[in-house]
Amino acid sequence: MKAGARRRRGKWDWVGGFKTSRQEGQDGVVSLSFDLSTLVEKGYLGKKVFARFKEATGLADFAWRVVYNRRSWGGPIARREILRRAQGFVIFIHGWDGSGEIWESLPAMVCRRNHRLVAFVLDVNGFGGSPFIEAEMPKVTQCNPEACMRAVERWIEVMKLKGRAGTKRIFTFVGHSMGGAALFYMNDEDRAEDRCARCAVAPALLCNDTLRQGFYVSLGVSIGAGLQYSLLDKLKEKLAPWLIGELIGGASEAVKAEHLRIFEKTSKGTLAQTFYALGQTEKPRRRRRWPNFRVILGHKDRLVGVAPMLNLLEDLGFRNENFRVVLGDHYLFSAGLKTRRTHGENRDILLEEILQLHEGCRTRQKG
């Protein structure tokens, strides 16, 4: 494709560069899969822009899905128009050894409830379709929650999702585990009270939890030792099933299967360094207020302790209105056979929180 043709593309034309599409149920919700390298190949993104992204993040690529409702706009409408007219973007960020698939039906549920919202379901630092360039042993500083947030912010910049100054589009970030911890490190300029909201689900932020810090660091070192001493087969055989069974046992079978798939696919260096980084994360800066920020914790979460987390939130300046504790484990929103009632209720609670955070920003804009 000629350079001149690329320059004539509209801002949202990149939506035509999707890799695959699928129906998310029977009611008009659709998802499209993307990655930066494919957009470059199809002429929707410049090679130099992609090169700068890779240099800044250490990632070889970046993948995501766009989820939207195509039936509730009063008639046929082009995909790019759905993006252009959206009230807001809901950006889902998964945790360690996961992918965007761990959110299951939640992004589609958001788009069913409010058809003017578009969900972006990301694969982040080192996992799924977003591997590191140095995948065998990335730097710890590339793997921690703050680096994850910087990569997401860089991707938003590359895709020009924010729009021009004065744009009223609302961003609601929803992060789980490592992705939830990443939300505490958002750049100050991105936290406008009428355009940004955050919801951290079981955030793996262990700054004052020495017991769990030690667990994460030790496990990262153990995985690294397995890499060094050729013990990977035993790790695959023993470690992944143990982590899934003991730590996220309440999740659905689909989520457990996705964790096993990602574990097999991801380099052990990435697994080790990311786990190690979670145990070494620096404490976020205390703030006087944390507007439009919700934290949801599970009472049986073995990876994120309720009491240490509540103490940390108090130290950081959070108030009662910013958090809630529900019945559930680390995957409190994913309903397994034994957690169908509690985790199913939690999924509905999380859905309502996301929608309320968005509406809270809209109210501020109107006021």
BAZAMAR-840757 format. One line per field, with one value per residue (C-alpha): x, y, z; chain. Coordinates in steps of 0.25 Angstrom, whole numbers, always signed. Each point is the difference from the previous one (the first is absolute). Example, Ala and Ser with C-alpha at 12.3 -4.5 7.8 and 13.67 -1.06 7.14 Angstrom:
% residues 2
u = (+49,+6)
v = (-18,+14)
w = (+31,-2)
ch = (A,A)
% end
This chain:
% residues 367
u = (+0,+5,+4,-10,-11,+3,+0,-14,-5,-10,+3,-9,+3,+10,-13,+0,+14,-6,+5,-12,-14,-10,-14,-1,-14,-12,-4,+9,+12,+13,+15,+11,+15,+12,+15,+9,+9,-12,-5,+14,+0,-14,+5,-9,+12,+14,+12,+8,-12,+0,+16,-1,-11,+9,+12,-8,-7,+9,-12,+1,-14,-13,-14,-14,-15,-10,-14,-12,-15,-4,-15,-4,+3,-13,+5,+13,+12,+15,+9,+9,-13,-3,+14,-1,-14,+3,-3,+12,+10,+1,+14,+2,+14,+3,+10,+12,-1,-13,-5,-12,-8,-1,-11,-9,-14,+2,+5,-12,-10,+5,-3,-14,-3,+5,+1,+8,+11,+12,+8,+15,+5,+15,+11,+11,+15,+6,-13,-10,+3,+9,+13,+13,+11,+10,-11,+10,+4,-6,+4,-7,-3,-7,-9,-5,-14,+5,+7,-14,-7,+11,-2,-15,+1,+10,-10,-11,+9,+4,-15,-4,-11,-1,-4,+3,+0,-14,-5,-10,+2,+1,+11,-3,+11,-3,+12,+1,+12,+13,-9,-8,+14,+4,-12,+6,+12,-8,+6,-6,-4,-8,-9,-10,-12,-10,+7,+7,-4,+7,-5,+11,-5,+9,+12,+13,+6,+8,+8,-2,-3,+14,-6,-6,+12,+9,-9,+0,+15,+3,-9,+6,+14,-5,-5,+13,+8,-9,+4,+15,+1,-9,-12,-10,-8,-2,-4,-11,-4,-1,+0,-11,-10,+3,-1,-13,-6,+5,-1,-11,-8,-13,+1,-7,+6,+2,+8,+9,+2,+4,+10,+6,+1,+7,+9,+4,+2,+7,+15,+4,+9,-12,-8,+11,+4,-15,-2,+13,-4,-13,+7,+9,-10,+3,-12,-8,-1,-10,-10,-10,-12,-2,-12,-7,+8,-6,+7,-7,+6,-3,-1,+7,+10,+14,+8,-5,-3,-12,+6,+14,-7,-10,+12,+7,-12,-2,+15,-2,-11,-12,-14,-11,-7,+11,+0,-9,+3,-9,+0,+10,+14,+10,-9,-12,-8,+2,-10,+4,-8,+2,-1,-12,-8,+10,+9,-12,-5,+14,+0,-13,+6,+12,-9,-8,+13,+6,-13,-2,+15,-3,-13,+7,+9,-11,-7,+12,+1,-15,+3)
v = (+0,+14,+9,+11,-10,-3,+15,+1,-10,+5,-1,-12,-8,-9,-8,-6,-6,-11,-14,-8,+3,-8,+1,+2,-6,+1,+15,+8,+1,-3,+0,+3,-5,+9,+2,+11,-9,-3,+15,+3,-11,+5,+14,+6,+3,+5,-8,+11,+2,-15,+0,+11,-8,-12,+8,+7,-13,-11,-8,-7,+3,+4,-7,+3,-2,+10,-3,+8,-1,+2,-1,+11,+12,+2,-6,-5,+7,-1,-6,+13,+8,-8,+3,+15,+1,-8,+7,-8,-11,-11,-5,-14,-4,-14,-5,-10,-12,+4,+7,+8,-13,-1,+11,-10,+7,+12,+10,-5,+2,+15,+2,-6,+9,+12,+0,+13,-7,-7,-10,-2,-13,+0,-10,+6,-1,-13,-8,-4,+8,+10,-7,+7,+1,-6,-11,-10,+10,+14,+11,+0,+15,-4,-10,+8,+6,+14,-5,-6,+13,+7,-10,+2,+15,+0,-9,+10,+10,-8,-3,+15,-5,+13,+9,+15,+9,+2,-13,-5,-15,-8,-10,-11,-9,-14,-8,-13,-5,+6,+8,+6,+3,+8,+9,+7,+5,+7,+14,+12,+7,-12,+0,+12,-3,+2,-9,-11,-11,-12,-14,-9,-14,-8,+9,-7,+12,-6,+12,-2,-16,-6,-14,+1,+8,-11,-11,+8,+2,-14,-6,+9,-5,-14,+1,+7,-12,-9,+7,+0,-15,-6,-3,+6,-13,-2,+14,-2,-12,+4,+15,+5,-10,+3,+15,-1,-10,+7,+15,+1,-12,+8,+4,-6,-12,+9,+10,-12,-5,+13,+1,-13,+4,+13,-8,-9,+11,+10,-1,-3,+12,+9,-8,+1,+14,+5,-8,+5,+14,-1,-2,+12,+10,+14,+6,+10,+15,+4,+9,+9,-6,-12,+5,-10,-12,-13,-12,-13,-11,-14,-5,-14,+6,-8,+9,+14,+0,+9,+5,+5,+6,+8,+5,+4,+7,+8,+4,+4,+9,-8,+1,-9,+4,-5,-15,-12,-14,-12,-15,-6,-3,+6,-2,+5,+4,-14,-10,-15,-11,+2,+15,+2,+8,+9,+2,+2,+11,+6,+1,+7,+9,+3,+3,+10,+7,+1,+7,+9,+5,+3,+7,+8,+6,+4,+7,+8,+4,+5,+7)
w = (+0,-4,+11,-5,+1,+15,+3,-6,+10,+11,+14,+3,-13,+7,+4,-14,+3,+10,-1,+4,+5,+8,+6,+15,+2,-9,+2,-9,+9,-9,+3,-9,+3,-4,+2,-3,-10,-8,-1,-5,-10,-5,-1,+12,+9,-4,+2,+7,+10,+3,+2,+10,+7,+1,+4,+12,+5,-3,-7,-13,-3,+7,-2,+4,-3,-3,+5,-4,-2,-15,+2,+9,-8,-8,-13,-7,+4,-4,+10,+0,+3,+12,+5,-3,+6,+13,+13,+6,-1,+11,+0,+7,+5,+4,+10,+1,-9,-7,-12,-4,+0,+15,+0,-7,-3,+9,-12,-8,+12,+1,-14,+1,+12,-7,-15,+0,+7,-8,+8,-3,+6,+0,+1,+8,+3,-4,-1,-11,-13,+7,+2,+4,-10,+10,+3,+6,+11,+0,+10,+13,-2,-13,+7,+13,+1,-3,-13,-4,+2,-8,-11,+0,+0,-12,-8,+3,-6,-12,-3,+2,+9,+9,-11,-1,+12,+6,-5,+10,-2,+13,+3,+10,+4,+6,+4,+7,+9,-7,-9,+12,+7,-13,+2,+12,-9,-10,-5,+8,-13,-4,+13,-4,+9,-11,-10,+7,+10,+6,+6,+6,+2,+10,-3,+2,+7,+12,+4,+15,+0,+3,+0,-14,-5,+4,-7,-13,+0,+4,-11,-10,+4,+0,-14,-4,+6,-8,-12,+3,+5,-11,+9,-9,-2,+15,+1,-11,+7,+14,+2,-10,+5,+15,-3,-7,+10,+13,-3,-11,+3,+0,-15,-11,-8,-12,+8,+6,-14,-5,+11,-4,-14,+3,+9,-11,-10,+8,+2,+14,+1,-2,+11,+10,-2,+0,+13,+6,-4,+7,+13,-2,-4,+6,+8,-8,+4,+11,-5,+7,-8,-10,-8,-9,+6,+5,+6,+1,+9,+2,+15,-4,-9,+3,-9,+5,+15,+4,+13,-6,-12,+9,+8,-13,-6,+13,-1,-14,+3,-4,+7,+3,-13,-8,+3,+3,+5,-6,+2,-9,-4,-9,-12,+7,-13,-7,+4,+2,+3,+15,+0,-10,+10,+7,-12,-9,+9,+0,-15,+0,+11,-8,-12,+7,+6,-14,-5,+12,-1,-15,+4,+11,-10,-9,+12,+3,-15,+1,+13)
ch = (A,A,A,A,A,A,A,A,A,A,A,A,A,A,A,A,A,A,A,A,A,A,A,A,A,A,A,A,A,A,A,A,A,A,A,A,A,A,A,A,A,A,A,A,A,A,A,A,A,A,A,A,A,A,A,A,A,A,A,A,A,A,A,A,A,A,A,A,A,A,A,A,A,A,A,A,A,A,A,A,A,A,A,A,A,A,A,A,A,A,A,A,A,A,A,A,A,A,A,A,A,A,A,A,A,A,A,A,A,A,A,A,A,A,A,A,A,A,A,A,A,A,A,A,A,A,A,A,A,A,A,A,A,A,A,A,A,A,A,A,A,A,A,A,A,A,A,A,A,A,A,A,A,A,A,A,A,A,A,A,A,A,A,A,A,A,A,A,A,A,A,A,A,A,A,A,A,A,A,A,A,A,A,A,A,A,A,A,A,A,A,A,A,A,A,A,A,A,A,A,A,A,A,A,A,A,A,A,A,A,A,A,A,A,A,A,A,A,A,A,A,A,A,A,A,A,A,A,A,A,A,A,A,A,A,A,A,A,A,A,A,A,A,A,A,A,A,A,A,A,A,A,A,A,A,A,A,A,A,A,A,A,A,A,A,A,A,A,A,A,A,A,A,A,A,A,A,A,A,A,A,A,A,A,A,A,A,A,A,A,A,A,A,A,A,A,A,A,A,A,A,A,A,A,A,A,A,A,A,A,A,A,A,A,A,A,A,A,A,A,A,A,A,A,A,A,A,A,A,A,A,A,A,A,A,A,A,A,A,A,A,A,A,A,A,A,A,A,A,A,A,A,A,A,A,A,A,A,A,A,A,A,A,A,A,A,A)
% end
